[in-house]
């Protein structure tokens, strides 16, 4: 199998990209005026390497817009799969929640070979996730890190309500700093979805901060 050539995105560039998509969510994104990039099949190395980080972000914003307007692009997944056999050249790596209602590829209307995908409840950045993102960017050449939260997040609700269950307890502890740092004057309970959504947004912001702090590569 062909190996991707190592890419060396600068720390400054990657962090700028990450910050730019901190508000990305399945509830909607504001569209920019940058022309949408269309991928005929799977993304080639030449196409990926020719894209700027802003163009990558805009591509997925437009994909999210198509999802929200129920007009998805026509993806020939079998053709994309065949075209990516020799090598993969995703433009972005995504860190998102495991929630079944928020699959990143679908809500961004992405095809096979466009994204690396890391999923964990509450979209937190632990050591394994950081290592995966470092591989995606520094080794495989992804241009953008996307951290995606979503509304009515069950992991956030559990953290707010101090749920305890096996290994889940430790995972929820990673979300609790977002609860403490969320400014909210209403009822601070998991049954209040406005508060849950506010914490989810803050959690994305803190996840980005943790990526900046804990990754010497990104």
Backbone as CSV, one residue per row, in Angstrom:
resi,resn,N_x,N_y,N_z,CA_x,CA_y,CA_z,C_x,C_y,C_z
1,UNK,0.848,-1.200,0.000,0.000,0.000,0.000,0.878,1.242,0.000
2,UNK,0.491,2.224,-0.780,1.273,3.443,-0.879,1.233,4.205,0.431
3,UNK,2.375,4.722,0.833,2.451,5.513,2.053,2.416,6.991,1.702
4,UNK,1.628,7.768,2.445,1.583,9.202,2.221,2.904,9.826,2.614
5,UNK,3.320,10.829,1.878,4.534,11.543,2.227,4.274,12.422,3.440
6,UNK,5.194,12.464,4.408,4.995,13.292,5.583,4.811,14.750,5.211
7,UNK,3.861,15.374,5.871,3.658,16.805,5.680,4.025,17.506,6.964
8,UNK,4.410,18.757,6.874,4.842,19.486,8.051,4.044,20.772,8.214
9,UNK,2.755,20.679,8.562,1.979,21.887,8.791,2.501,22.592,10.027
10,UNK,2.570,23.914,9.953,3.118,24.643,11.090,2.147,24.630,12.252
11,UNK,2.688,24.717,13.466,1.852,24.759,14.661,0.917,25.954,14.593
12,UNK,1.445,27.089,14.167,0.639,28.292,14.077,-0.549,28.096,13.137
13,UNK,-0.274,27.470,11.992,-1.337,27.276,11.012,-2.411,26.335,11.533
14,UNK,-1.993,25.217,12.115,-2.956,24.235,12.606,-3.830,24.826,13.696
15,UNK,-3.239,25.593,14.610,-4.028,26.157,15.699,-4.995,27.200,15.179
16,UNK,-4.571,27.943,14.192,-5.476,28.908,13.583,-6.656,28.187,12.959
17,UNK,-6.392,27.079,12.307,-7.450,26.303,11.679,-8.412,25.764,12.728
18,UNK,-7.861,25.218,13.804,-8.692,24.645,14.854,-9.615,25.696,15.445
19,UNK,-9.063,26.875,15.741,-9.850,27.943,16.324,-10.959,28.369,15.379
20,UNK,-10.665,28.360,14.098,-11.640,28.818,13.114,-12.884,27.954,13.084
21,UNK,-12.783,26.709,13.473,-13.942,25.820,13.408,-14.485,25.493,14.790
22,UNK,-14.119,26.267,15.794,-14.556,25.954,17.148,-16.065,26.021,17.295
23,UNK,-16.742,26.792,16.446,-18.192,26.917,16.537,-18.922,25.924,15.658
24,UNK,-18.182,25.031,15.024,-18.785,24.049,14.133,-19.713,23.128,14.911
25,UNK,-20.938,22.978,14.451,-21.881,22.085,15.118,-22.927,21.615,14.129
26,UNK,-23.666,20.594,14.491,-24.669,20.052,13.576,-25.887,20.957,13.475
27,UNK,-25.942,22.009,14.286,-27.091,22.893,14.235,-26.943,23.964,13.179
28,UNK,-25.753,24.111,12.593,-25.635,25.054,11.491,-24.380,25.879,11.521
29,UNK,-23.951,26.339,10.346,-22.753,27.134,10.193,-23.047,28.283,9.248
30,UNK,-22.382,29.394,9.501,-22.511,30.508,8.580,-21.651,30.254,7.356
31,UNK,-22.179,30.494,6.182,-21.431,30.264,4.951,-20.589,31.479,4.606
32,UNK,-19.390,31.246,4.064,-18.518,32.306,3.601,-18.688,32.465,2.097
33,UNK,-17.961,33.420,1.514,-18.083,33.672,0.090,-17.066,32.907,-0.738
34,UNK,-16.212,32.096,-0.088,-15.219,31.315,-0.808,-15.923,30.256,-1.642
35,UNK,-15.541,30.075,-2.918,-16.202,29.070,-3.760,-16.079,27.671,-3.174
36,UNK,-17.133,26.884,-3.309,-17.115,25.516,-2.821,-16.234,24.642,-3.704
37,UNK,-15.433,23.774,-3.090,-14.602,22.839,-3.829,-15.372,21.544,-3.997
38,UNK,-15.367,21.013,-5.196,-16.093,19.781,-5.485,-15.117,18.650,-5.735
39,UNK,-15.321,17.512,-5.068,-14.484,16.338,-5.260,-15.229,15.348,-6.156
40,UNK,-14.663,15.051,-7.319,-15.327,14.144,-8.249,-15.372,12.728,-7.705
41,UNK,-14.281,12.272,-7.100,-14.237,10.928,-6.521,-13.589,11.060,-5.153
42,UNK,-12.681,10.151,-4.815,-11.945,10.332,-3.573,-10.924,11.445,-3.781
43,UNK,-10.512,12.068,-2.706,-9.593,13.199,-2.785,-8.193,12.711,-3.145
44,UNK,-7.596,13.293,-4.179,-6.242,12.915,-4.572,-5.222,13.733,-3.789
45,UNK,-3.982,13.290,-3.807,-2.918,14.017,-3.118,-2.755,15.413,-3.708
46,UNK,-2.827,15.522,-5.015,-2.664,16.821,-5.664,-3.790,17.778,-5.275
47,UNK,-5.013,17.272,-5.248,-6.144,18.110,-4.849,-6.005,18.546,-3.398
48,UNK,-5.701,17.596,-2.526,-5.577,17.919,-1.094,-4.441,18.911,-0.853
49,UNK,-3.285,18.661,-1.451,-2.135,19.531,-1.220,-2.343,20.922,-1.798
50,UNK,-3.217,21.039,-2.795,-3.481,22.337,-3.393,-4.510,23.163,-2.645
51,UNK,-5.119,22.598,-1.623,-6.146,23.306,-0.862,-5.526,24.098,0.276
52,UNK,-6.034,25.298,0.503,-5.639,26.069,1.676,-6.502,25.633,2.857
53,UNK,-6.047,25.878,4.088,-6.893,25.556,5.242,-8.263,26.228,5.181
54,UNK,-8.300,27.493,4.743,-9.586,28.184,4.643,-10.504,27.509,3.632
55,UNK,-9.920,27.021,2.539,-10.731,26.336,1.529,-11.289,25.027,2.069
56,UNK,-10.495,24.320,2.874,-10.966,23.077,3.483,-12.138,23.365,4.419
57,UNK,-11.976,24.370,5.259,-13.039,24.732,6.198,-14.307,25.118,5.450
58,UNK,-14.147,25.924,4.399,-15.314,26.341,3.627,-15.995,25.153,2.952
59,UNK,-15.211,24.217,2.486,-15.775,23.020,1.849,-16.714,22.292,2.810
60,UNK,-16.282,22.142,4.058,-17.116,21.414,5.014,-18.261,22.274,5.538
61,UNK,-18.094,23.581,5.569,-19.216,24.452,5.902,-20.317,24.321,4.854
62,UNK,-19.911,24.300,3.602,-20.898,24.149,2.540,-21.562,22.774,2.607
63,UNK,-20.792,21.755,2.983,-21.373,20.434,3.152,-22.407,20.405,4.255
64,UNK,-22.112,21.093,5.363,-23.074,21.172,6.455,-24.327,21.934,6.032
65,UNK,-24.130,22.966,5.216,-25.278,23.718,4.710,-26.166,22.830,3.845
66,UNK,-25.556,22.012,2.986,-26.350,21.086,2.163,-27.116,20.102,3.036
67,UNK,-26.471,19.626,4.103,-27.140,18.698,5.017,-28.357,19.357,5.648
68,UNK,-28.206,20.579,6.109,-29.308,21.268,6.784,-30.455,21.585,5.833
69,UNK,-30.115,21.782,4.567,-31.143,22.099,3.581,-31.649,20.855,2.852
70,UNK,-31.187,19.676,3.293,-31.621,18.392,2.732,-31.389,18.314,1.221
71,UNK,-30.210,18.736,0.798,-29.839,18.623,-0.616,-28.403,18.089,-0.713
72,UNK,-28.182,16.861,-0.229,-26.826,16.304,-0.209,-26.258,16.101,-1.607
73,UNK,-24.935,16.149,-1.686,-24.260,15.860,-2.946,-24.424,14.383,-3.279
74,UNK,-24.275,14.060,-4.542,-24.352,12.662,-4.968,-22.964,12.038,-4.852
75,UNK,-22.808,11.163,-3.871,-21.526,10.504,-3.645,-21.560,9.093,-4.228
76,UNK,-20.605,8.781,-5.074,-20.437,7.413,-5.555,-19.441,6.738,-4.617
77,UNK,-19.962,6.176,-3.521,-19.086,5.649,-2.478,-18.223,4.490,-2.969
78,UNK,-18.765,3.649,-3.831,-17.968,2.534,-4.335,-16.810,3.039,-5.186
79,UNK,-17.061,4.053,-6.003,-15.985,4.634,-6.809,-14.943,5.297,-5.919
80,UNK,-15.406,6.000,-4.883,-14.475,6.640,-3.956,-13.631,5.602,-3.239
81,UNK,-14.257,4.498,-2.866,-13.525,3.426,-2.197,-12.458,2.843,-3.122
82,UNK,-12.837,2.579,-4.365,-11.866,2.026,-5.321,-10.721,3.002,-5.575
83,UNK,-11.038,4.272,-5.696,-10.016,5.269,-6.002,-9.062,5.514,-4.844
84,UNK,-9.464,5.129,-3.635,-8.615,5.374,-2.467,-7.818,4.142,-2.047
85,UNK,-7.890,3.062,-2.826,-7.183,1.838,-2.447,-5.677,2.065,-2.367
86,UNK,-5.116,2.785,-3.333,-3.662,2.977,-3.390,-3.147,3.926,-2.322
87,UNK,-3.992,4.795,-1.801,-3.561,5.750,-0.781,-4.710,6.644,-0.370
88,UNK,-4.615,7.228,0.807,-5.657,8.125,1.301,-5.050,9.494,1.568
89,UNK,-5.820,10.540,1.218,-5.320,11.904,1.354,-6.403,12.825,1.920
90,UNK,-6.895,12.535,3.127,-7.937,13.368,3.726,-7.467,14.804,3.947
91,UNK,-8.396,15.733,3.836,-8.080,17.144,4.018,-8.179,17.581,5.470
92,UNK,-8.872,16.804,6.306,-9.102,17.214,7.690,-9.145,16.001,8.606
93,UNK,-8.886,16.248,9.880,-9.104,15.245,10.912,-10.174,15.801,11.837
94,UNK,-11.155,14.977,12.159,-12.296,15.412,12.950,-12.296,14.714,14.300
95,UNK,-12.471,15.493,15.353,-12.700,14.963,16.696,-14.139,15.289,17.051
96,UNK,-14.960,14.261,17.222,-16.372,14.488,17.500,-16.888,13.466,18.497
97,UNK,-18.146,13.641,18.893,-18.782,12.768,19.879,-19.266,11.475,19.218
98,UNK,-19.486,10.444,20.036,-19.973,9.165,19.505,-21.478,9.170,19.260
99,UNK,-22.169,10.239,19.591,-23.625,10.287,19.473,-24.092,9.810,18.095
100,UNK,-25.042,8.891,18.083,-25.517,8.304,16.826,-26.252,9.306,15.946
101,UNK,-26.671,10.422,16.533,-27.419,11.421,15.771,-26.521,12.475,15.143
102,UNK,-25.212,12.362,15.361,-24.293,13.389,14.858,-23.072,12.782,14.173
103,UNK,-23.269,11.896,13.186,-22.124,11.339,12.463,-21.477,12.412,11.597
104,UNK,-20.208,12.676,11.831,-19.546,13.823,11.206,-19.592,13.782,9.688
105,UNK,-19.313,12.606,9.097,-19.276,12.540,7.637,-20.628,12.902,7.024
106,UNK,-21.708,12.519,7.692,-23.040,12.791,7.149,-23.419,14.251,7.337
107,UNK,-23.209,14.798,8.530,-23.624,16.183,8.767,-22.738,17.173,8.024
108,UNK,-21.562,16.737,7.570,-20.704,17.587,6.744,-20.797,17.209,5.269
109,UNK,-21.639,16.243,4.948,-21.833,15.772,3.578,-20.497,15.446,2.917
110,UNK,-19.683,14.673,3.613,-18.351,14.313,3.126,-18.359,12.919,2.517
111,UNK,-17.452,12.698,1.588,-17.338,11.401,0.960,-16.225,10.575,1.568
112,UNK,-16.056,9.357,1.060,-14.980,8.477,1.514,-13.637,9.083,1.124
113,UNK,-12.721,9.123,2.077,-11.389,9.631,1.803,-11.191,11.105,2.067
114,UNK,-12.232,11.813,2.539,-12.101,13.250,2.780,-11.632,13.575,4.185
115,UNK,-11.939,12.707,5.159,-11.635,13.031,6.549,-11.107,11.828,7.313
116,UNK,-10.192,12.104,8.254,-9.900,11.164,9.330,-10.927,11.436,10.422
117,UNK,-11.369,10.393,11.133,-12.429,10.586,12.120,-12.088,9.928,13.450
118,UNK,-12.059,10.744,14.501,-11.862,10.253,15.865,-13.122,10.573,16.648
119,UNK,-13.708,9.550,17.283,-14.947,9.772,18.014,-14.821,9.244,19.434
120,UNK,-15.275,10.049,20.373,-15.286,9.676,21.776,-16.405,10.470,22.441
121,UNK,-17.063,9.882,23.420,-18.158,10.570,24.102,-17.686,11.915,24.641
122,UNK,-18.406,12.964,24.294,-18.063,14.290,24.779,-16.940,14.968,24.022
123,UNK,-16.500,14.387,22.903,-15.425,14.945,22.070,-14.278,15.546,22.887
124,UNK,-13.713,14.732,23.783,-12.586,15.172,24.601,-11.276,14.765,23.931
125,UNK,-10.192,15.428,24.299,-8.893,15.137,23.680,-7.961,14.478,24.687
126,UNK,-7.986,13.153,24.737,-7.033,12.450,25.595,-5.762,12.136,24.801
127,UNK,-4.839,11.427,25.407,-3.547,11.175,24.768,-3.690,10.396,23.465
128,UNK,-4.570,9.408,23.456,-4.759,8.615,22.245,-5.331,9.456,21.109
129,UNK,-6.274,10.323,21.435,-6.852,11.190,20.414,-5.813,12.165,19.874
130,UNK,-4.993,12.707,20.769,-3.939,13.625,20.330,-2.964,12.924,19.392
131,UNK,-2.585,11.704,19.755,-1.684,10.945,18.898,-2.285,10.691,17.528
132,UNK,-3.572,10.396,17.507,-4.256,10.158,16.234,-4.284,11.419,15.378
133,UNK,-4.543,12.564,16.010,-4.578,13.818,15.264,-3.190,14.201,14.767
134,UNK,-2.168,13.921,15.568,-0.797,14.200,15.140,-0.428,13.358,13.928
135,UNK,-0.837,12.096,13.925,-0.606,11.246,12.757,-1.307,11.823,11.530
136,UNK,-2.575,12.192,11.705,-3.366,12.676,10.577,-2.753,13.918,9.942
137,UNK,-2.223,14.821,10.774,-1.697,16.085,10.252,-0.222,16.003,9.863
138,UNK,0.614,15.552,10.779,2.056,15.612,10.558,2.575,14.490,9.672
139,UNK,1.894,13.355,9.665,2.341,12.221,8.851,1.538,12.122,7.558
140,UNK,0.215,12.191,7.674,-0.641,11.956,6.510,-1.037,13.218,5.758
141,UNK,-0.756,14.395,6.318,-0.930,15.626,5.561,-2.254,16.339,5.661
142,UNK,-3.117,15.983,6.608,-4.384,16.701,6.768,-4.115,18.172,7.065
143,UNK,-4.938,19.047,6.502,-4.714,20.485,6.605,-5.417,21.141,7.788
144,UNK,-6.453,20.493,8.314,-7.311,21.140,9.303,-7.698,20.154,10.398
145,UNK,-7.757,20.644,11.629,-8.308,19.895,12.758,-9.685,20.475,13.065
146,UNK,-10.710,19.638,13.019,-12.069,20.071,13.336,-12.514,19.429,14.642
147,UNK,-12.946,20.237,15.598,-13.528,19.732,16.841,-15.016,20.050,16.794
148,UNK,-15.835,19.022,16.803,-17.270,19.207,16.599,-18.052,18.756,17.828
149,UNK,-18.798,19.681,18.404,-19.742,19.356,19.458,-21.147,19.336,18.873
150,UNK,-22.135,18.974,19.681,-23.507,18.934,19.169,-24.493,19.239,20.281
151,UNK,-25.711,19.577,19.904,-26.747,19.906,20.870,-27.239,18.651,21.589
152,UNK,-27.765,18.853,22.786,-28.348,17.780,23.607,-27.393,16.596,23.777
153,UNK,-26.150,16.896,24.052,-25.125,15.856,24.193,-25.355,15.043,25.466
154,UNK,-25.496,13.725,25.304,-25.749,12.861,26.453,-24.586,12.816,27.417
155,UNK,-23.359,12.848,26.902,-22.192,12.833,27.780,-22.134,14.093,28.624
156,UNK,-22.454,15.219,28.026,-22.481,16.481,28.771,-23.566,16.435,29.835
157,UNK,-24.735,15.907,29.499,-25.813,15.784,30.482,-25.373,14.919,31.658
158,UNK,-24.721,13.802,31.369,-24.257,12.912,32.438,-23.235,13.606,33.325
159,UNK,-22.350,14.384,32.718,-21.348,15.103,33.502,-22.005,16.137,34.405
160,UNK,-22.998,16.835,33.884,-23.712,17.832,34.679,-24.404,17.181,35.869
161,UNK,-24.975,16.005,35.654,-25.726,15.314,36.705,-24.856,14.397,37.560
162,UNK,-23.531,14.467,37.361,-22.582,13.684,38.170,-22.843,12.182,38.107
163,UNK,-23.103,11.675,36.924,-23.308,10.237,36.752,-22.022,9.476,37.054
164,UNK,-22.157,8.292,37.626,-21.004,7.445,37.929,-21.278,6.036,37.405
165,UNK,-20.390,5.549,36.546,-20.564,4.217,35.970,-19.242,3.746,35.375
166,UNK,-18.566,2.858,36.073,-17.348,2.260,35.554,-16.360,3.272,35.002
167,UNK,-15.846,2.993,33.811,-14.874,3.872,33.173,-15.477,5.185,32.698
168,UNK,-16.810,5.214,32.574,-17.467,6.444,32.156,-17.218,7.572,33.143
169,UNK,-17.102,7.240,34.416,-16.910,8.260,35.446,-15.676,9.103,35.158
170,UNK,-14.574,8.450,34.830,-13.348,9.181,34.537,-13.466,10.027,33.288
171,UNK,-14.173,9.526,32.285,-14.364,10.304,31.065,-15.169,11.571,31.352
172,UNK,-16.215,11.434,32.147,-17.050,12.592,32.467,-16.285,13.642,33.250
173,UNK,-15.289,13.214,34.023,-14.454,14.175,34.748,-13.747,15.126,33.792
174,UNK,-13.475,14.658,32.562,-12.805,15.501,31.571,-13.728,16.608,31.055
175,UNK,-15.023,16.424,31.206,-15.996,17.416,30.737,-16.330,18.434,31.821
176,UNK,-16.137,18.070,33.075,-16.585,18.925,34.184,-15.938,20.307,34.228
177,UNK,-14.690,20.490,33.787,-14.167,21.864,33.738,-15.010,22.788,32.863
178,UNK,-15.614,22.241,31.818,-16.474,23.055,30.957,-17.730,23.489,31.697
179,UNK,-18.225,22.635,32.582,-19.401,22.998,33.380,-19.069,24.171,34.285
180,UNK,-17.934,24.069,34.969,-17.535,25.119,35.903,-17.284,26.450,35.202
181,UNK,-16.820,26.403,33.956,-16.453,27.630,33.242,-17.571,28.179,32.365
182,UNK,-18.711,27.526,32.360,-19.839,28.011,31.560,-20.620,29.052,32.344
183,UNK,-20.687,30.248,31.807,-21.455,31.314,32.438,-22.920,31.163,32.035
184,UNK,-23.765,30.920,33.022,-25.173,30.677,32.741,-25.979,31.028,33.980
185,UNK,-26.998,31.854,33.807,-27.764,32.334,34.958,-29.003,31.502,35.256
186,UNK,-29.364,30.597,34.356,-30.553,29.780,34.557,-30.266,28.518,35.350
187,UNK,-31.147,27.554,35.230,-31.026,26.293,35.958,-29.872,25.465,35.385
188,UNK,-28.940,25.127,36.255,-27.739,24.404,35.821,-27.929,22.904,36.060
189,UNK,-28.834,22.314,35.277,-29.141,20.892,35.397,-29.143,20.238,34.016
190,UNK,-28.951,18.918,34.011,-28.953,18.194,32.757,-30.293,18.193,32.057
191,UNK,-31.351,18.473,32.791,-32.685,18.530,32.195,-32.934,19.847,31.468
192,UNK,-32.052,20.820,31.671,-32.162,22.118,31.001,-31.271,22.094,29.758
193,UNK,-31.875,21.889,28.598,-31.080,21.708,27.384,-30.363,22.981,26.947
194,UNK,-30.868,24.136,27.329,-30.137,25.364,27.021,-28.787,25.368,27.742
195,UNK,-28.802,24.919,28.982,-27.548,24.840,29.738,-26.650,23.745,29.171
196,UNK,-27.239,22.606,28.838,-26.464,21.510,28.243,-25.752,21.989,26.984
197,UNK,-26.459,22.721,26.141,-25.864,23.198,24.895,-24.781,24.239,25.149
198,UNK,-24.973,25.072,26.167,-23.950,26.061,26.514,-22.681,25.371,27.000
199,UNK,-22.843,24.326,27.801,-21.683,23.567,28.282,-21.003,22.849,27.119
200,UNK,-21.786,22.306,26.202,-21.218,21.611,25.047,-20.341,22.544,24.222
201,UNK,-20.784,23.773,24.040,-19.983,24.744,23.295,-18.702,25.081,24.059
202,UNK,-18.821,25.307,25.357,-17.633,25.589,26.165,-16.683,24.398,26.149
203,UNK,-17.231,23.197,26.145,-16.407,21.994,26.112,-15.574,21.926,24.834
204,UNK,-16.149,22.340,23.704,-15.382,22.395,22.455,-14.229,23.387,22.595
205,UNK,-14.509,24.539,23.174,-13.468,25.551,23.348,-12.328,25.028,24.219
206,UNK,-12.676,24.343,25.298,-11.644,23.812,26.190,-10.888,22.664,25.539
207,UNK,-11.574,21.874,24.734,-10.886,20.807,24.008,-9.829,21.391,23.087
208,UNK,-10.157,22.480,22.419,-9.187,23.153,21.554,-8.000,23.655,22.370
209,UNK,-8.284,24.234,23.524,-7.197,24.691,24.394,-6.306,23.527,24.809
210,UNK,-6.911,22.390,25.112,-6.129,21.220,25.526,-5.258,20.700,24.387
211,UNK,-5.778,20.745,23.172,-4.977,20.330,22.019,-3.764,21.236,21.885
212,UNK,-3.979,22.523,22.003,-2.876,23.485,21.918,-1.839,23.243,23.012
213,UNK,-2.326,22.980,24.194,-1.437,22.843,25.345,-0.657,21.537,25.336
214,UNK,-1.301,20.462,24.927,-0.732,19.130,25.146,-0.100,18.478,23.925
215,UNK,-0.225,19.099,22.760,0.395,18.509,21.571,1.597,19.331,21.117
216,UNK,2.800,18.772,21.186,3.980,19.484,20.689,4.048,19.501,19.166
217,UNK,3.205,18.712,18.524,3.217,18.607,17.064,2.204,19.547,16.425
218,UNK,0.998,19.581,16.982,-0.052,20.421,16.420,0.088,21.867,16.858
